[in-house]
Amino acid sequence: MTGLTHRQAEILNIARASGRVMVEELARRFEVSAQTIRKDLNDLCERRSLTRIHGGAIIASGVENLAYEARRFVAADEKKAIGAAAASLIPNGCSLFINIGTTTEEVASALTSHEDLLVITNNLNVAMLLYRHPRIEVVVAGGTVRRADGAVVGSTATQLIGQFKVDYAIIGASAIDEEGALLDFDYREVQVAQAIIANARSVMLVADSTKLRRSAPVRIAHITQIQTFVTDQELPERLATICHSKGIEVVEAMPKEVREIDEAQADAQDAAPEAAPVVRLR
């Protein structure tokens, strides 16, 4: 890519290899200040090569999803807060679908103290989180297991989903566009997600705000097909208007004051003068 400094090109190569880069790690690697690295990341984000996350950046992806291990690090605190908020809306004694995704897995983690749940999932990670709990019955969809992330996809999984009619569906999405389309990367995964939506009485979307800055090629559904949207912060105006007009409950899981403190700290770091090099006399 033309116009990049050697360090920026190296940062991009590291991000492509691992899915994400962190400011402090890059500062140590290149022996420069954190402020210098932030400027590099901002430049790469302006070129749409990276997308900023708290403390670093991830590869901006439009046709292929990030690797599972990389996705686990993206907006980790936000996903945990979303998981707890979503689980608090699920009553004991109900049935639910939980589909593929690192955010839906956080919901599963937060459900472990619930009782008398029936959970049907096509996510092996969700099954592993819940199966040991005696008051939670777990049904795993059959089919092809995607080695990259433990997802069960394909027609067999879709057929099993169609045999149930549950109280709630917990779904994720890889991207959400400004018109309300819920998007993903794997059409086989999308087929299962569509069956989950069709066979639930109430659908809950769990997605952090980074999904609003991404794109993906395969349409899952439209946001008007869900009843509840649990996210980390206030929605953009256009999407908020759609949700309000259709009576979709929007739950903000991250307290506004916490976000403001984090943003103020980040702004202070960016505004701080770069430290002079330390000279050691021998």
HELIX and SHEET records of a PDB file:
HELIX    1   1 HIS A    6  SER A   18  1                                  13    
HELIX    2   2 VAL A   23  PHE A   30  1                                   8    
HELIX    3   3 ALA A   34  GLU A   46  1                                  13    
HELIX    4   4 TYR A   68  PHE A   73  1                                   6    
HELIX    5   5 ALA A   76  SER A   88  1                                  13    
HELIX    6   6 THR A  102  ALA A  110  1                                   9    
HELIX    7   7 LEU A  124  LEU A  130  1                                   7    
HELIX    8   8 SER A  155  ILE A  161  1                                   7    
HELIX    9   9 TYR A  187  ALA A  198  1                                  12    
HELIX   10  10 SER A  209  ARG A  213  5                                   5    
HELIX   11  11 ILE A  223  GLN A  225  5                                   3    
HELIX   12  12 GLU A  237  SER A  245  1                                   9    
HELIX   13  13 LYS A  256  ALA A  271  1                                  16    
SHEET    1   A 3 ARG A  20  MET A  22  0                                        
SHEET    2   A 3 GLY A  56  ILE A  59 -1                                        
SHEET    3   A 3 LEU A  50  ILE A  53 -1                                        
SHEET    1   B 7 ILE A 136  VAL A 140  0                                        
SHEET    2   B 7 LEU A 117  THR A 121  1                                        
SHEET    3   B 7 SER A  95  ILE A  98  1                                        
SHEET    4   B 7 VAL A 166  ILE A 171  1                                        
SHEET    5   B 7 ALA A 200  VAL A 206  1                                        
SHEET    6   B 7 THR A 228  THR A 231  1                                        
SHEET    7   B 7 GLU A 249  GLU A 252  1                                        
SHEET    1   C 2 THR A 144  ARG A 146  0                                        
SHEET    2   C 2 ALA A 151  VAL A 153 -1                                        
SHEET    1   D 3 ALA A 175  ILE A 176  0                                        
SHEET    2   D 3 ALA A 181  ASP A 184 -1                                        
SHEET    3   D 3 VAL A 218  HIS A 222 -1                                        
END                                                                             
